[in-house]
Amino acid sequence: MSERRSYFRIDETIAIEFKKVDEVTANTAVPELQFPKTASLQLFTELRKMDQDNSHLLYQIKDGNRALGEYLYNLNRKIDLIGQQLMADFKPLPPSRTIKQVNLSEGGLAFGSSEPVAANDYIVMRMIFLPSNAGLVLYAKIIRAELTSNGEYQIAAKFHRINDAQQHLIGQHIMRIQMAEKRKKKEQFL
């Protein structure tokens, strides 16, 4: 099976910004250093991951002690509201040139851009999944960049130096989108 087909792919609208970097930077530097003000994005993403990791524990606590479960749920909700406020500065307002339709998988993505890039270039990108505001900053290597008839480049990029936690976050996002699409189709038939 080709690598291109080894991951589930979805079409999704996300906020994405990117800039070219040299190969040495892509191989050695921390990607978050390439974008200023990413601390809030990292914090929010980590809070979302903890929330997902602990959701089953919260349900177990609620089963054993309803009052404690409700209290912990409310504390969690407070933290979530603070995180959402932190992300308010990063969430682009439509219409925004950073909001793009992409084809996303755990291995890479394809998207359109007016910025010229070439195959084998490296980029650093900041991606924010909407509406959850979870996001990542990571490197990618351009696999294909084709100029289309409308003057935009159709870019295919493979994630570079992606860690397990980042890949897991993308995988969870893809799964949520697929589950939402299944529910929507099921509701249409009812």
Secondary structure as UniProt FT lines:
FT   HELIX           3..5
FT   STRAND          10..21
FT   HELIX           23..28
FT   HELIX           31..34
FT   HELIX           39..64
FT   HELIX           66..87
FT   TURN            88..90
FT   TURN            97..98
FT   STRAND          99..104
FT   STRAND          108..113
FT   TURN            119..120
FT   STRAND          122..129
FT   TURN            130..132
FT   STRAND          135..147
FT   TURN            149..150
FT   STRAND          153..160
FT   HELIX           164..189
//
